[in-house]
Amino acid sequence: MAEIKNESQYEAMIERIEELLKVVSNDTHLTDRYFLELDVISNLVEEYEEKYYTVKMPTLPEIIMDEMNERGLSQKQLAEILGVSPSRISEYMTGKAEPTLKVARLLNQKLDIDADFLLG
């Protein structure tokens, strides 16, 4: 099989991987037929998932909104925490403005937002 062509083949490959994981361990020799089969099928599944199950990275406004929801914060409360105006928070949320380095640092410290997301 050169590639997984549909969802039923994908599901069958996932089931086979689960079966193989019961007989393959870290101690399994690299030339073992089950190890080789697991390796091939895993690569096929990975290619299929990259093509059909891509994970979209969240945008900064989405991350900020998630953190606000998790903490039960309004835009006004977040503005107070960050020392900016509520309208500035609104601009961040709509993508009309990017946080300054100072605000990005506060978002990282106060909301635990990963610096990689803040700095692009």
Secondary structure, DSSP 8 states (H G I E B T S, - for coil): --S--SHHHHHHHHHHHHHHHTT--TTS-TT-HHHHHHHHHHHHHHHHHHHHS------HHHHHHHHHHHHT--HHHHHHHHTS-HHHHHHHHHTSS---HHHHHHHHHHH---HHHH--
